[in-house]
């Protein structure tokens, strides 16, 4: 049975799988920044009444399974998470204190899909993302799939 949440006149269970990347897909998410991002994403989601059910930070992208209240749009929440997080990164790691918009960390777009009844499958995919990438890299080892490289 789904764990339905309630608002004043609404019963809901809205879950989304969201993926987004740093600008130019730079491999910058590691070490202290990785630990910082995990905490900040949970804190920011909680401020808007959202809940991060599962998440995984790769070096060059972020996977999140998040429950979002129907009173907010997905684009608003993703924009909020990315924007406030970028400002926090600038303040904590780059020494910027004022008048900083945070527009230099995350790329503009993102991927989103509804989770629905496949929540367990999506959460397992997010959890095992690193293993899946390593296995994919091993399969492609030595094979250049670009048509102009042959």
N, C-alpha and C positions, 0 to 999 in steps of 0.2 A: 504494500500500500504506500502511495506517495505521502510524504510529510507535508501536508498543506499548511500554508501560512495564512494569516488573516489580516485584513485591513477593516475599516469600519463596515463597509458593505460588500466586501469581496473576499472570496477564498481563492487562493492562487498557489501555483507551483511552476514558476518560470525559471528555467535553468538554461544556460548558454555555454558553449565552448568558444572561447575567444583566444585568438593568436595575434600577437603584434611583435614588431621588430624594432631594434634601434636604427637610427638613420644609416643609410647605406649598408645595412645588415652587418655592421661592425661587430666583431667578437669581443665585446666589452663586459659582458655579464659574468663575472667570476670574483672569487675572493670576498673581500669585505662588502663590495657592492652587491653581490648576490645575496648575502645575509640581510643587508639593509633593505633590499627590494622586497624580500619575502615579508618582513615585518611591516613595511610601509603600505604594501598592497592590502594586507589584512586590515590595518588600521583605517585606511581610506575607505575601503568597502564598508566597514562597520559604521563609519560616519554617515553614510547614505542609506543605511538599513539593508545593505546587501551582505551576502555571505560567500566567501570563497570556499568552495567545497573541495577543490583539488587544484593544485598548481604545480608547475615545474618551470624552472628558469634554466634555459639552455644558454650557451655562450652568445648566441646570436638571435634568439627569439624567446618569447614567453607564451606558455600555455596556461590558461585558467579556465576552470569550470566554476561558474559563478551563478548564484541565485539572485535575481534582480526583481524587485517589486514592480508590479505593473504601473505604478505611478511615475516611474522613470523610464525613459527610452534607453535602449542598449547603447546607442551612440553617445548619449549624455554621460552614462556611467563610464564607458571606455575612455571618452575624452577627459572626464574628471580624473580617473585613475592615472592616465598618462600625463596629463598636465600638472597635477599636484605632485606626482612622483618626480617628474623632471625638475620641478622647482626645488624639491627636497634634495635631490641629487646635487644640484648646483650649489645649494647652501652647505651641504654636508661635506662634499668631496671637492668642490671647486672654489670654495671660499667666497662665493657671491652672497651678499646679504640683502640688497634692495634692488628694486627696479629690474628684476630679471623675470622674463616670461617663461623660461624653461623650454623654449621651442627648438633647442639644438640637440635633444637626446633621442626622442622617439620619431620614427617615420610617421607620416600622416595617416596612412591607412591601417586597416586591421581586417582579420577574417573572423566571422562569427557564424555559428550555426546553432539551432535549437537542439537541446539534448533529448527531451521527450522520454520515452520509455527505455532508451538505450543508455541510460545514465551510467550503469556499471561498466559498459563497454568503453564509453568515452573516458571515464575516470581511470580505468586501467590503461588506456592508450596514453593519457597524459602522464601517468605514473611511470610508465615504461618507455617514455619518449627517447631517453638517452640510449637505451639498449637497442631500440628500433633504428635509430640513426647509425649506430655503430655497425649493426648487421647490414644495413643498406650500403654503408661505405665499404664493407668487406666484399659484398656481392659485386660492387662496381670497381673494385681494385684492379687496375690494369686495363680497364675498358674505358675508352674515351668515346662518349656517346654523341659528341658534336659532329654533325655531318661534314663540316669543313676540315676536320682534323684527320680524316682518313686518307 
